[in-house]
Amino acid sequence: MFNGGVRIERIDPLHLDLDAADELAAVVNRANEADGVPFPQVSGPEQLMYLQLQSDGRPVDGLWVARDDDGRVVGRAALQLPLRDNTDVALLRGAVLPEARRQGLGRALVDQAVTLAVEAGRRRMYTSTFLGSPGATALTAMGFTSLGTYDAVRRVELDVESEARWHRLYAEARAHAGDYELVHLVGPTPPDMLDGLVALHEAINDAPLDDPDMEGDVWTVERVQAYDSAMARRRQTVHRVLARHTPSGEWAGMSMLCVDEFSPAVAFQEDTSVVRAHRGRRLGLLMKADMLRWVSRERPEVTATITWNATTNHHMIAVNEKLDATVVARNANFRRDLEQP
Ligand SMILES: CC(C)(COP(=O)(O)OP(=O)(O)OC[C@H]1O[C@@H](n2cnc3c(N)ncnc32)[C@H](O)[C@@H]1OP(=O)(O)O)[C@@H](O)C(=O)NCCC(=O)NCCS
């Protein structure tokens, strides 16, 4: 397809090689830089793995690149079509190089994604953009509506001075928590722990959703295994701190941090959840402070962690603020309803 001298082409994510992935990563990095988003650079290998292995183990369902006359990638869009829950939804991420913007490429990429989503029977498309970037205006012009919600992206520095703080907060939470022991797990969940971890993953569903039309995630043993396997194949080392109620032996909480072995300097905080019956005992703070102590000690190459919180998630934000997390960006959520023919 041609759009003002630029060719939009759909590519199979499984056919990507590292050169192509480097080009796709460059679009993300240049877009972030132009929009003042202070994120670490995405590496080619990280990008390749992300597009080929989503958290359910499948590649993204649609991938399009826009190339200029010289064959240079100037824009890209990736579409996910969830299969387990929210099966009427399509999730879009895209970016255009700063110098190629305002020429219709964003719209052409979105049109391709919408066509595929409609063909797949999807009724709603969600995407997001950083507040303060041109994305919000562009998305509105392209038929998306702001949900009025956003995630604040917070960063915690793992420097030598912070270590005393993790220890102090750990001790404070420990004194308050009562009879809980913490268990450390690195990498895929051992078979005998899978059932327990299903409930811990499900506990995140009490967190507020960005849109009431979204369903929570249904977790099963097979889903935990698929997630663990995808992360291992992506070379994301999953660190889990688990809290167990000692008298009953029940699993009470979990916090997860992923270290990307291709670029370990900034680790990504995944879910932290406490099972309802065990809330209000500072287990969230206990697990997160312990994670930072543990990772600082065992993985000195990790210099910071990044965490995304919905602004309505007051309890998690309070924990993160105690950990001295700083807001570095705000990512606003958008939705477009799709008409089925
Ligand atoms: C969002 C983004 C992909 C748009 O790319 P683009 O190639 O500039 O988009 P287009 O040229 O096709 O513009 C699409 C519409 O948005 C409008 N638009 C785009 N940027 C705009 C701006 N800075 N100010 C006002 N309107 C703007 C265009 O006028 C056009 O509307 P129109 O056809 O009614 O005139 C680009 O800004 C970007 O890469 N941003 C960073 C990543 C991001 O936020 N992605 C959004 C999630 S997919």
The ligand as an ORCA input file, in Angstrom:
! r2SCAN-3c Opt
* xyz 0 1
  C       0.503      9.425     17.368
  C       1.412      9.375     16.135
  C       1.625      7.905     15.772
  C       0.707     10.097     14.959
  O       1.510      9.933     13.797
  P       1.365     10.902     12.517
  O       2.019     10.219     11.388
  O       1.817     12.281     12.859
  O      -0.223     10.907     12.318
  P      -1.021     11.502     11.032
  O      -0.167     12.419     10.246
  O      -1.643     10.353     10.310
  O      -2.156     12.306     11.756
  C      -3.384     11.711     12.157
  C      -4.326     12.819     12.612
  O      -3.822     13.418     13.820
  C      -3.625     14.806     13.645
  N      -2.390     15.159     14.330
  C      -1.260     14.418     14.397
  N      -0.335     15.086     15.121
  C      -0.890     16.237     15.489
  C      -0.426     17.352     16.219
  N       0.824     17.369     16.709
  N      -1.258     18.384     16.434
  C      -2.503     18.385     15.920
  N      -3.006     17.347     15.200
  C      -2.203     16.306     14.987
  C      -3.465     14.984     12.148
  O      -3.826     16.301     11.755
  C      -4.406     13.923     11.606
  O      -5.753     14.366     11.633
  P      -6.520     14.816     10.281
  O      -6.334     13.696      9.303
  O      -7.921     15.010     10.731
  O      -5.814     16.067      9.858
  C       2.769     10.099     16.407
  O       2.509     11.386     16.941
  C       3.666      9.348     17.374
  O       4.476      8.522     16.960
  N       3.529      9.617     18.676
  C       4.266      8.834     19.717
  C       3.646      7.453     19.953
  C       2.171      7.539     20.308
  O       1.729      8.392     21.047
  N       1.382      6.596     19.793
  C      -0.060      6.587     20.042
  C      -0.553      5.218     20.306
  S      -0.710      4.224     18.863
*
